[in-house]
Amino acid sequence: MEDEDTIDNSGPVVEGEQRPGWSDANNRLCATPDLDVAEMQAIEDEVGTYLAAHKNDVLSNATGGTIPVYWHVIRNGTGLANGDIPDSQIAAQISVLNAAYASTGWQFQLVATDRTTNASWYTCSGGTCETQMKNALRQGTADDLNIYSNNMGGGLLGWATFPSSYASNPKMDGVVLLYSSVPGGTAAPYNLGDTGTHEVGHWMGLYHTFQGGCSRQASTGGDLVADTPAEKSAAFGCPVGRNTCANIAGNDPIENFMDYTDDSCMDRFSAGQDTRMDGQFTTYRFGK
């Protein structure tokens, strides 16, 4: 598991599950440490080498396309109260993804939905249950997106694997979402579907916009994308005009899907993020 976004009403609140006392004051946070500098650099070197070697091979360079989606509903029984989200909410989530990624050239098409009643997997937040769940259900290859929805324990909202992890552990590849974060769910203010957008962004190779704080790395910032202004820390709510890195041009990218603002505040990826997704997909997913 490479990225986790969590909430916990007993401490710092994190991304999204509907719980007693849930309110707009609850914040989106990430519990899993970001990749360290050495890991990030290794990925950058690998992508750079691959793209250079295939720069004239049109068939090996992906700048957009339609990604097949396999949706796995993990439920505790029938009915919405047991995580058994209807096909209409799944379709709505796919529509949200397509709207969010429209400017990037990437689209998503639901090709299959399965429903599994399993109490252990229903509250799975990683570990043995995740391995069992994904080994049993994952379909397709590197360029197929598998989404698992459940009522994950530990206060988690969702997590995703990065593209660079596929080759070493293909069965674990995919996105896990809290079922109540899909459109029409109860995890307000994270119930418009952009938890899915955010986690799929990780699956496509993006880091958080606030990764690295106000540091700059070869003018690309901590997220290795030059046109997402640096920000000292994650933003919550929708703080228009926030600027936590005063010595670096640009207000914080609070509208970016890879920040932690409310779903209603998020509405964009940058051109640099689009380019990064293309490079990551080409290197680690396209035709793999």
C-alpha positions, 0 to 999 in steps of 0.5 A: 500500500503506497498512499493512505488518506485517513480520518479519525475522530479520536485525533487529527481527522483525516480524509473521509469516512462517515462516523458519529460526529462527522462534520465539515470541520473534519479534515483530509489528511494522509497517514502514509509517509510520502516516498523518500527522496531516494525512491523518488529520484530512482523513479525519475531516473527510470522514467527519464531513461525509458522515455528517452529510449522510446521517444521516436516510438509512437506506439510506446508513448501514451498521452491519453486514452480510455482506461478500463475500470474493474469495480469491486464492491466489498460489502457486509451484506445487501443494502447500502448500509452494508456498503452495497453501493448501487450501480448508479453511484458507481456510474456517477463516480466514473462520470466524476473521473471523466469530468476531472480528467477530461483536460488530460486526454485520459478517460475511464470506462467501466467494463465490469462490476462484481460484488463480494460479501466478506466481513473481513474484507469489508473493514480491511485497511491493509495487510493480509486482508488486502492481499487476499482481497486483491489476489482474489479479485484483481483483473486485467494488466498494468493499464487496467484500473481496479477500484475496490470500495469498502468500509475500511477500518482504522479511520481510512478513506482510501489509498492507491498504489503508484505506477512504479510498484506494478512490476514488483507486485502486480496483484496489489495494484489499484485504488481502494475507496471508502464506499461513502466517498462516492457521489451521493455518499455520506462522507461530506464534505468528501462525498462528491467523488473527488476522493476517487479523483485524488486516489486515481491521481496517485495511481497515475503517478502524481504526488500531493501538491504539498509534498516537500513543503516550500522546498524547490527541487530543480524548479519543480517543487516537492511534487516534481511538477513545476506549475503547481505552486509550492505550499508549506502544508496541506490545505483544508476547506477552501481557503481562497488566496492562501499563500504559505510559501511567501518567497515562491511565486503563486498562491497555494494550489488549493483547487488542485485535485492533489491537495486536501481541500473539500471536494467542492473546492477541487476542480483541476489538474495542471498541464505539468501534472498531465505531462507527468501522468503521461510519462508515468503511464507510458513507462509503467502501465502502457501495454505492460 
